[in-house]
Amino acid sequence: MNNTSYIRWVENLLFDQGVRPDSLAINYLSECVAGDRISIRLYRSESWFSVEGKVGDKLVFTAKV
């Protein structure tokens, strides 16, 4: 996997929720490889969205919109 894969996953999750971001800040924290099972969670507040990607208990990336 490469960093554009992470961005695509975040965008797809946000688009499914009807969110069309103007900007996106993403932190790449760890590598994931083909075959990894990645869980992606969306968190909301009144003024922003946050997304976490994990492989098991290992945090792979975070993003804020």
C-alpha positions in Angstrom: 0.0 0.0 0.0 1.1 3.6 -0.5 0.0 6.9 0.9 -2.5 7.6 -1.9 -4.3 4.4 -0.8 -4.8 5.9 2.6 -6.2 9.1 1.2 -8.5 7.2 -1.1 -9.9 5.2 1.8 -10.5 8.4 3.8 -12.2 10.1 0.9 -14.4 7.1 0.2 -15.5 6.9 3.8 -16.3 10.7 3.9 -18.1 10.6 0.5 -20.3 7.7 1.8 -21.3 10.0 4.7 -22.1 12.9 2.3 -19.0 14.8 3.3 -17.1 16.7 0.6 -13.9 18.0 2.2 -12.2 21.2 1.1 -9.0 20.1 2.8 -7.5 17.0 4.4 -4.6 16.6 6.8 -3.3 13.1 7.2 -0.6 11.6 9.4 1.1 8.4 8.2 2.1 6.5 11.3 2.8 3.0 10.1 3.1 0.9 7.0 0.4 -1.6 6.0 0.8 -4.2 3.4 -1.4 -6.1 1.0 -3.5 -8.6 2.9 -3.7 -6.5 6.1 -7.2 -6.1 7.4 -7.6 -2.4 8.1 -10.4 -1.0 10.2 -11.4 2.6 9.6 -13.4 4.7 12.0 -15.0 8.1 11.5 -15.3 10.5 14.5 -17.4 13.7 14.3 -17.6 16.9 16.2 -19.5 20.0 15.4 -16.6 21.6 13.4 -14.5 18.7 12.1 -14.3 15.0 11.2 -11.5 12.7 12.2 -10.6 9.3 10.7 -8.4 6.6 12.2 -7.1 3.6 10.3 -5.8 0.6 12.3 -4.4 -2.9 11.6 -5.3 -4.8 14.8 -4.3 -2.5 17.7 -1.7 -0.7 15.6 -2.6 2.8 14.5 -1.7 3.2 10.8 -2.9 6.7 10.0 -5.0 9.5 11.3 -6.8 12.2 9.2 -8.6 15.4 10.1 -11.0 17.3 7.8 
